[in-house]
Amino acid sequence: MWKNKSEYDLIVTIVEKGNAEDVIEFSKKGGAEGGTILTGRGAGIHDTTKILGILIEPEKEVVLTLIEKAKTEQVLEEIHKGMELDKPGHGIAFVVDVPKVVGITHET
């Protein structure tokens, strides 16, 4: 029924619109099976600009990758390297512990 609370992590990656598919590809290269892409809007200090006096807030894409803890480091490293997240404006990724999971019906 419930999966063990220590089996999964959620890698959350936030990138500029149009880059989410690349995140998915790098995730797969690291051992993930895929991910979920959501759209959002940036609200950080570097995420706004003005054009002709009109405030422009860039759109973002958020990739959610549920991953077995044993694969987390490898997948995160592939995303980090592939998306060049150490460069300003290229995005951010972080890991959230997932205490419970239901609905996973396939074996990996």
C-alpha positions, 0 to 999 in steps of 0.5 A, a space after each residue: 500500500 504505502 511505499 517506505 518513507 525513505 525510498 523516494 526523493 522529489 527533484 524540483 528543477 526550475 528553468 526558463 520556459 522552453 528548457 524543461 524537455 532538456 531537463 527531462 532528457 538529462 534526468 533520463 540520462 541519470 537514470 530517471 524514467 521521466 518527469 512532470 512539467 508545470 508552468 510558472 512565473 518567476 518572481 525573484 529579483 533577477 526575474 523581472 525586466 522592463 520594456 517600454 516601461 512595462 514590467 515583464 515577468 518571464 515564464 518558467 517551467 518546473 520539472 518534478 522528478 520522483 526518483 528512488 533515493 539510490 538514484 537521486 545524486 546521479 540524476 541531480 548531477 546530470 541535470 546540474 551539468 547538462 543544464 549548467 545550473 552553476 551559471 547565473 540565470 540557468 535555473 535551480 534544482 533542489 531535492 525534497 524528501 518524499 515521506 509517502 508515495 502511492 500510485 507507483 504500480 511498476 517495478 524499476 
